[in-house]
């Protein structure tokens, strides 16, 4: 199937109100254009340099989402245009995003990444850490960022029970705080597990290979 057929199929499978971040990492401008030409505008990258290069080259009505881990010293390269940063997991990073957003007179939406996978991962916060951040006095002083929701990555497994447990835990946490903190987005689900994530209330899925085909490089950089 072609990229345009794939993206239509994935979109048609999403309930109303769920957004699709089409993940374009390692994919060429030409491949991205095939998705763009179907009318799709929300794309995601996990590397700063790659996202900046694509933003520079491509149509400016694309909404670029940074879905990967962000190093503080690189925030300045994306602050002018990024529309959502999915994987924020500490206050120092939020401070830097706030500082860079201020320079561009912007308010940048961010999601807090919550660790839900059983696998050892360097990134993501515990629910306790997220609560400490959300209730901190310091957060209230950051006028150029907005915590717009939560993001999570499940264990890489086919085990439905485990996926259900992990997504379910994040949904429970999200539902318990979303009204108080005005959270809109629950970003969870990738090519292999997004149907399960949808059952657990995902409002935003990040799908790459199911649209653009397999990538031929080592993940998790
Ligand atoms: C690569 C990536 C995705 C998409 O992965 P696929 O399995 O290709 O759909 C989603 N989220 C993050 C954070 C990623 O790095």
Boltz pocket constraint, residues with backbone or C-beta under 6 A from the ligand:
constraints:
  - pocket:
      binder: B
      contacts: [[A, 23], [A, 25], [A, 46], [A, 67], [A, 68], [A, 153], [A, 189], [A, 190], [A, 191], [A, 192], [A, 206], [A, 207], [A, 208], [A, 209], [A, 210]]
      max_distance: 6.0
